[in-house]
């Protein structure tokens, strides 16, 4: 059957429309797809530009950061890195030991230990631990148990115990104990030489004596070194410079003789106890060079326990305190008068018992007169009247100049610390008032230190030279070789040798015939002078009933060399005088000095001189 043309056309039209729709649909899809692809491409490009911009900004920031770190902050960061990688180390160096003239140990650094207890770590009962430790630590067992109960850890049982004691603790093998080593200054003679050596405080700084004045010699030089650290911060010793821990074997040697020091202290304490005295001192000096063989003051302190001492004891009063010397100054006035030619050794003066000077009346200590006496007898009897008449022959201005030449009103040039300057009236006041030269003639109206009096008497003992009293010889090694000795003032010639010897021989009569008989030693010629002076008050005038008793000796007379001086402050009793209190001390010291310094008897010397 044939199809109708209309239907055929319709079908063709329908097919054609469908085809067009399909084609349009495909084209729409493709358009949309193309548009989408175009949009995605545009987005990708934008993202790429953003990523590129971020990368560029990051690169620029990194560059700026690197420039800042390497160029701007480079040197500083390098220094910080080195400080982290390196360590500045100043190793501990013990102070040098101190020894006496015979190399006996006076001061040394030694290891000590701080002992801690941690009761929470005990594997035994508190009572058991306490029973074992108590005998070693010299503590009560019950007290230790109570201590253990006070804290669980970190209890200090002993702040500084010696090595031998910590060894005993270690041998107990107890858990819960800890010990830390440190160094402490130790003084083997305890209080024997404290007045000279001094002490070191907790910060290891000298506070008195040569520990203070000779700090530079006692401190070993320490080199600060830079050591590398490893990654964990530990020190790398392989990079340490060779020998940086090496320290010398030098010791500070003193002129003090510990044997003589001990004998002098015993003799001084005996007399102080006998007369219930306030304080006292003994000084022994070799007048040839000013070496002090003994320097004792009492009361004193133990430098190992300086915290328990009265701080007033840390200053050696023979150097730091002033006093009026009284009659012990009379031989020096005689030397001044002889040197100026206003008297001769055999001159005679009339001592009536009193003399009027300006508006004052001067009397002898015993309120009596000695009649016609020569200069030696003036010293024997300690005549104030005779001394006033001797000094009245000198012009006050000349006399004052001589007092200044001796060093009155000045400090003693010494290596001991805290020295005080003596006191002397001004020249105008001294010259204008006749009473000033008169009182000075018998040792009053001015003040000085005990050490200065010894120095001046040394000028009588060594032929007229004023030497420097000192206690330091220098640094020596273990073989006894001297490495460093202090530079001292060149001795000044004050008196002629002839004048000094004449005065010493006059002083000998004080021992043989006068107030110094208590110092006599058979076979030895000893010169001396007693002193019993009023004690000056800080507020002016004198303290009623208070005395300063003293005795100074020079020996041997035929060849003077040693000065021995004893001073006792405020001895009690009616019989307390220089002759009864101080002279016996000097005798005991001289008796020890003779064998120690091998001083031959005077007769033996005379026999040797006679034999060609």
C-alpha positions in Angstrom: 0.0 0.0 0.0 1.4 3.4 -0.8 1.8 6.0 1.8 0.2 9.3 1.3 2.5 12.2 0.4 1.3 14.2 3.3 2.3 11.7 5.8 5.6 11.3 4.1 6.3 15.0 4.3 5.2 15.1 7.9 7.6 12.3 8.8 10.4 14.0 7.0 9.6 17.3 8.7 9.5 15.5 12.1 12.7 13.7 11.5 14.3 16.9 10.3 13.0 18.8 13.4 14.3 16.0 15.7 17.6 16.1 14.0 17.7 19.9 14.5 16.8 19.5 18.1 19.4 16.9 18.6 22.0 19.0 16.9 20.9 22.1 18.9 21.0 20.0 22.1 24.5 18.8 21.2 25.6 22.2 20.4 24.2 23.5 23.7 26.0 20.8 25.6 29.2 21.5 23.7 28.8 25.2 24.3 28.2 24.8 27.9 31.1 22.4 28.1 33.3 24.8 26.2 32.1 27.6 28.5 32.8 25.5 31.5 36.2 24.6 30.2 36.9 28.2 29.5 35.8 29.1 33.0 38.0 26.4 34.5 40.9 27.6 32.4 40.4 31.1 33.6 40.1 29.9 37.2 43.3 27.8 36.9 45.2 30.8 35.5 44.0 32.9 38.4 45.0 30.2 40.8 48.4 29.9 39.2 48.8 33.7 39.4 47.9 33.5 43.1 50.3 30.6 43.8 53.0 32.4 41.8 52.3 35.6 43.8 52.4 33.7 47.1 55.7 32.0 46.1 57.2 35.2 45.0 56.1 36.9 48.3 57.4 34.0 50.3 60.7 34.0 48.4 61.0 37.8 48.9 60.2 37.4 52.6 62.7 34.6 53.0 65.3 36.7 51.3 64.7 39.6 53.5 64.8 37.2 56.6 68.1 35.7 55.4 69.5 39.2 54.8 68.4 40.2 58.3 69.8 37.1 59.9 73.1 36.9 58.0 73.9 40.5 57.3 72.2 42.7 59.9 72.1 40.3 62.9 75.0 38.1 61.8 77.7 39.2 64.2 75.4 39.2 67.2 74.0 35.8 66.4 77.5 34.4 65.8 78.5 35.7 69.3 75.4 34.1 70.8 76.2 30.8 69.1 79.7 30.9 70.4 78.6 31.7 73.9 76.3 28.6 73.7 79.0 26.4 72.3 81.8 27.8 74.6 82.2 28.1 78.3 84.2 30.7 80.2 85.7 28.8 83.2 87.6 30.2 86.1 88.9 27.2 88.0 89.0 27.3 91.8 92.5 27.9 93.2 93.3 27.4 96.9 94.9 30.3 98.7 98.6 30.0 99.4 99.5 28.5 102.8 101.1 30.7 105.5 104.1 29.3 107.5 106.4 30.7 110.2 110.1 31.3 110.0 110.7 27.5 110.5 108.1 26.5 107.9 105.6 25.4 110.6 102.1 25.6 109.1 100.0 28.5 110.3 97.2 28.6 107.7 96.1 26.4 104.8 93.1 25.6 102.6 91.8 22.2 103.2 88.8 20.2 101.8 85.8 20.1 104.0 82.3 18.6 103.5 78.7 19.7 104.0 76.8 16.7 105.2 73.1 16.4 104.3 70.5 13.9 105.4 67.4 12.8 103.3 65.3 10.8 105.7 62.8 9.8 103.0 65.7 7.7 101.5 66.7 6.0 104.7 66.5 2.2 104.5 66.8 2.0 108.3 64.9 3.6 111.1 65.7 7.2 112.2 66.9 5.8 115.6 69.3 3.4 114.0 70.8 6.1 111.7 71.1 8.5 114.6 72.9 6.0 116.8 75.5 5.4 114.1 76.1 9.1 113.3 76.0 10.6 116.8 79.5 9.5 117.9 81.1 10.8 114.6 79.3 14.1 114.6 79.6 14.5 118.4 75.8 15.0 118.7 73.1 13.6 120.9 71.2 10.7 119.5 67.8 12.0 120.5 68.6 15.4 119.1 69.5 13.8 115.7 66.2 11.7 115.7 64.3 14.9 116.3 66.2 16.6 113.4 65.4 13.7 111.0 61.7 14.1 111.9 61.7 17.8 111.0 62.0 17.4 107.2 61.9 14.7 104.6 64.9 15.9 102.7 67.8 18.4 102.6 68.7 18.5 106.3 72.2 20.0 107.0 73.8 17.8 109.6 77.2 19.5 109.5 78.2 22.6 107.4 81.9 21.8 107.3 83.4 18.6 108.6 87.0 17.5 107.8 88.0 14.8 105.4 88.8 12.2 108.1 85.3 12.6 109.6 83.5 12.2 106.2 85.6 9.0 105.7 84.1 7.6 108.8 80.6 8.6 107.7 81.2 6.9 104.3 82.4 3.7 105.9 78.9 3.3 107.6 77.4 2.7 104.1 74.1 4.4 105.0 71.5 5.4 102.4 70.0 8.8 102.6 73.2 10.7 103.3 74.8 13.2 100.9 78.1 15.1 101.2 79.3 18.0 99.1 83.0 19.0 99.0 84.2 22.6 99.4 87.4 24.3 100.6 87.8 26.1 103.9 90.7 28.0 105.5 92.2 26.1 108.4 94.5 27.4 111.1 96.4 24.5 112.8 97.7 26.5 115.8 94.2 27.8 116.6 94.6 31.1 118.5 98.4 31.1 118.8 99.2 33.5 115.9 95.7 34.9 115.3 96.9 38.4 116.1 99.3 38.2 113.1 97.7 35.8 110.6 94.1 37.0 111.0 91.3 35.0 109.3 89.3 34.5 106.1 85.5 35.0 106.0 82.9 32.8 104.3 83.6 34.6 101.0 87.2 33.6 101.2 88.4 37.2 101.7 90.9 38.1 104.4 89.5 40.2 107.2 92.4 40.7 109.6 96.2 40.2 109.9 98.2 39.2 106.9 95.2 37.4 105.4 93.9 40.9 104.9 97.1 43.0 104.2 98.8 40.4 102.0 95.7 39.3 100.0 97.6 39.7 96.7 100.4 37.5 97.7 98.1 34.8 99.2 95.7 34.7 96.2 97.2 32.5 93.4 96.8 34.0 89.9 93.9 32.3 88.0 93.6 32.2 84.2 90.1 32.3 82.8 89.9 29.8 79.9 87.3 29.1 77.2 86.2 25.5 76.8 84.0 23.9 74.1 80.6 22.3 75.0 79.3 19.2 73.4 75.8 18.9 72.0 74.3 17.9 75.3 76.0 20.9 77.0 78.8 19.0 78.8 82.3 20.4 78.8 84.9 19.0 76.3 88.2 18.9 78.2 90.1 17.9 75.1 90.0 21.6 74.1 91.4 22.8 77.4 94.7 24.6 77.1 97.6 22.6 78.5 98.5 23.3 82.1 95.6 25.6 82.9 94.9 23.8 86.2 98.5 24.0 87.3 99.2 26.0 90.4 102.5 26.9 92.1 103.8 25.5 95.4 104.6 28.9 96.9 103.9 29.7 100.5 103.9 33.0 102.5 106.6 32.8 105.1 106.4 35.0 108.2 109.2 36.1 110.5 107.3 34.8 113.5 108.8 31.9 115.5 105.9 29.8 116.8 107.9 28.5 119.7 108.8 31.9 121.0 105.2 33.0 120.3 103.8 30.2 122.5 106.2 30.9 125.4 105.5 34.7 125.2 101.7 34.0 125.3 102.0 31.7 128.3 104.1 34.2 130.3 101.8 37.0 129.4 98.6 35.1 130.5 100.2 34.1 133.8 100.9 37.7 134.7 97.5 38.9 133.5 95.7 36.3 135.6 97.9 37.1 138.6 97.1 40.9 138.4 93.6 40.5 136.9 94.6 42.7 134.0 92.4 43.9 131.2 94.7 43.1 128.3 98.4 42.7 127.5 100.9 42.4 124.7 104.4 41.1 124.0 106.6 42.1 121.0 110.0 40.7 120.1 111.9 42.3 117.3 115.3 41.7 115.6 116.5 45.3 115.4 119.0 44.6 112.6 116.2 44.3 110.0 112.9 44.9 111.9 111.8 41.2 111.8 109.2 40.5 114.4 109.9 37.1 116.0 106.9 37.3 118.3 103.8 39.5 118.5 101.3 38.4 121.1 98.2 40.2 122.3 95.7 39.0 124.9 92.8 38.3 124.9 92.7 36.9 121.4 90.4 34.7 119.3 90.4 31.4 117.4 90.4 32.1 113.6 88.8 28.7 113.0 85.8 30.0 115.0 85.9 33.7 114.3 82.2 33.9 114.3 82.2 33.4 118.1 84.8 36.2 118.7 84.3 39.8 119.8 84.9 41.9 116.7 87.1 44.2 118.6 89.7 41.5 118.8 90.2 41.4 115.0 92.3 44.5 115.1 95.7 43.9 116.7 95.8 46.6 119.4 99.7 46.8 119.3 99.2 48.3 115.9 95.8 49.9 116.0 95.5 51.4 119.5 97.4 54.4 121.0 98.7 54.8 124.5 101.1 57.1 126.4 104.4 55.3 126.8 105.4 56.9 130.1 108.9 56.1 131.4 109.8 53.7 128.6 110.2 56.8 126.4 112.9 58.3 128.6 115.9 56.6 127.1 114.9 58.1 123.7 114.8 61.5 125.2 118.3 60.9 126.7 119.5 59.9 123.2 118.1 63.1 121.7 119.8 65.2 124.3 123.1 63.4 123.9 122.9 63.7 120.1 122.4 67.5 120.4 125.3 67.9 122.8 123.3 69.5 125.6 124.3 66.8 128.1 127.2 64.5 128.6 127.0 60.9 129.9 128.5 61.9 133.3 126.4 65.0 133.9 124.8 65.3 137.3 121.4 66.8 138.1 119.7 67.7 141.4 116.4 65.9 141.9 114.6 67.6 144.8 111.4 65.6 144.2 109.4 68.4 142.4 109.8 71.1 139.9 107.6 74.1 138.9 106.9 74.5 135.1 104.6 77.4 134.2 101.6 77.0 136.5 102.1 73.3 137.1 104.1 71.3 139.7 105.7 68.1 138.4 106.7 65.4 140.9 108.2 61.9 140.8 106.0 58.9 140.8 106.9 58.1 144.4 106.7 61.7 145.5 110.3 61.7 146.6 113.6 63.3 145.5 116.9 61.5 144.7 119.3 64.3 145.3 122.4 64.5 143.1 122.0 61.9 140.4 123.7 61.3 137.0 121.9 60.4 133.8 122.2 56.6 134.3 120.6 57.0 137.8 117.9 59.2 136.3 116.9 56.1 134.2 117.5 53.7 137.1 115.1 55.6 139.4 112.9 56.8 136.6 113.2 60.4 137.8 110.7 62.7 136.2 112.5 65.7 137.6 115.8 64.7 136.1 114.2 64.2 132.7 112.5 67.6 132.8 115.8 69.3 133.6 117.5 67.4 130.7 114.9 68.5 128.1 114.9 72.0 129.4 118.4 72.3 128.0 117.0 71.9 124.5 115.2 74.6 122.5 111.5 73.5 122.2 111.6 73.9 118.4 114.7 71.6 118.1 113.2 69.1 120.5 109.9 69.0 118.5 111.8 68.5 115.2 113.6 65.5 116.8 110.3 64.0 117.9 109.0 64.3 114.3 112.2 62.7 113.1 111.5 59.7 115.3 108.1 59.4 113.7 105.8 60.7 116.5 102.4 61.7 115.2 102.8 59.4 112.2 102.0 55.8 111.2 104.5 53.0 111.5 105.5 51.7 108.2 104.6 48.0 108.6 102.9 45.1 106.8 100.3 44.6 109.5 96.9 46.2 108.8 94.8 48.9 110.5 97.8 50.8 111.9 97.0 54.0 113.7 98.8 57.3 113.5 100.4 58.6 116.7 99.3 61.9 118.2 101.5 64.9 118.9 100.5 68.4 119.6 101.0 71.0 116.8 104.4 72.7 116.7 102.8 76.0 117.6 101.1 74.7 120.7 104.1 72.6 121.7 106.5 75.6 121.5 104.1 78.1 123.1 103.4 76.0 126.2 106.5 75.1 128.4 104.5 72.3 130.0 104.4 70.3 126.7 108.1 69.7 126.4 108.2 69.0 130.2 105.5 66.3 130.2 106.9 64.8 126.9 110.3 64.4 128.7 108.8 61.6 130.8 106.5 60.1 128.2 103.2 61.8 128.7 101.1 64.3 126.7 101.4 62.4 123.4 100.5 58.9 122.2 101.8 56.2 120.0 101.2 52.5 119.3 103.2 49.8 121.2 104.8 48.7 117.9 106.1 52.2 117.4 107.8 52.2 120.8 109.5 48.9 119.8 110.6 50.5 116.5 112.2 53.4 118.3 114.0 51.3 120.8 115.2 49.3 117.8 117.1 52.4 116.8 119.0 52.2 120.1 119.7 48.5 119.5 121.0 48.6 116.0 123.3 51.6 116.0 120.8 54.4 115.5 118.7 53.3 112.5 114.9 53.4 112.3 113.9 50.1 110.7 110.6 48.8 109.4 108.9 46.4 111.8 107.5 43.6 109.7 106.1 40.0 109.9 106.4 39.0 106.2 109.5 37.5 104.8 108.1 36.7 101.4 107.0 33.8 99.1 109.1 30.7 99.3 108.8 27.4 97.5 108.9 23.9 99.1 112.7 23.9 98.7 113.0 27.1 100.7 114.0 29.3 97.8 112.7 32.9 98.1 110.6 34.1 95.0 109.1 37.3 96.1 109.9 39.6 99.1 108.4 42.9 99.9 110.2 46.2 99.2 110.7 48.0 102.5 111.7 51.5 103.3 115.5 52.0 103.6 116.4 52.4 107.3 116.9 56.0 108.4 119.9 57.0 110.6 118.4 58.8 113.6 121.2 58.6 116.2 124.9 58.1 115.9 126.1 54.6 116.8 128.1 56.0 119.7 125.0 57.8 121.2 122.9 54.6 120.8 125.5 52.5 122.5 125.9 55.0 125.4 122.1 55.0 126.1 122.0 51.1 125.9 124.8 51.0 128.5 122.9 53.4 130.7 119.8 51.2 130.4 121.9 48.3 131.5 122.2 49.9 135.0 118.4 49.8 135.2 118.6 46.0 135.1 121.6 45.7 137.4 120.9 48.4 139.9 117.5 49.9 139.3 113.8 49.0 138.7 114.5 46.3 136.1 116.2 43.8 138.4 113.4 41.3 137.8 114.7 40.7 134.3 118.2 39.8 135.2 119.6 36.6 133.7 123.0 35.3 134.9 125.7 35.5 132.2 123.9 37.9 130.0 124.1 41.7 129.8 120.6 43.1 129.4 119.5 46.7 129.1 116.0 47.7 130.1 113.5 50.4 131.2 110.4 50.1 133.2 107.2 52.1 132.7 104.2 52.7 134.9 102.1 55.3 133.3 98.8 56.8 134.0 96.1 55.7 131.5 94.7 58.5 129.4 91.0 58.8 129.2 89.3 59.2 125.7 87.4 62.2 127.1 90.5 63.9 128.3 92.7 63.7 131.4 93.5 60.4 133.0 91.5 57.5 134.4 91.8 57.4 138.1 93.7 54.4 139.4 94.2 52.9 135.9 97.8 52.1 134.9 99.7 50.9 131.9 102.7 48.9 133.1 105.5 48.0 130.7 109.1 46.9 130.3 111.4 47.2 127.3 114.7 45.3 127.1 117.6 45.3 124.7 120.2 42.5 124.5 123.0 41.7 124.5 124.4 45.0 125.6 127.9 44.4 124.2 126.4 43.8 120.7 122.7 45.0 120.8 120.3 43.3 118.5 117.0 42.2 120.0 114.2 44.3 121.5 111.7 42.6 123.9 108.7 44.5 125.1 105.8 43.7 127.4 102.8 45.9 128.1 100.0 45.1 130.5 96.9 47.2 130.6 95.1 48.0 133.9 96.7 45.4 136.3 95.1 45.5 139.7 96.7 45.8 143.1 99.0 48.2 145.0 102.1 46.3 143.8 101.3 46.5 140.1 104.2 48.3 138.4 106.3 47.8 135.3 109.0 46.2 137.5 106.6 43.7 139.1 104.1 43.0 136.2 105.9 43.4 132.9 109.6 42.8 133.7 109.0 39.1 134.7 107.3 38.5 131.4 110.3 39.9 129.5 112.6 37.7 131.5 110.7 34.6 130.5 110.7 35.6 126.9 114.4 36.3 126.9 115.2 32.9 128.5 113.4 31.3 125.6 115.0 33.6 123.0 118.5 32.9 124.1 118.6 29.2 123.0 116.3 29.7 120.0 118.5 32.4 118.5 121.7 30.9 120.0 122.8 34.0 121.8 126.0 33.2 123.6 126.7 34.4 127.2 128.3 37.8 127.5 131.3 36.4 129.3 132.0 33.9 126.5 132.0 36.8 124.0 134.4 38.8 126.1 136.8 35.8 126.3 136.6 35.2 122.5 137.4 38.9 121.9 140.4 38.8 124.1 141.8 35.8 122.3 143.3 36.9 118.9 
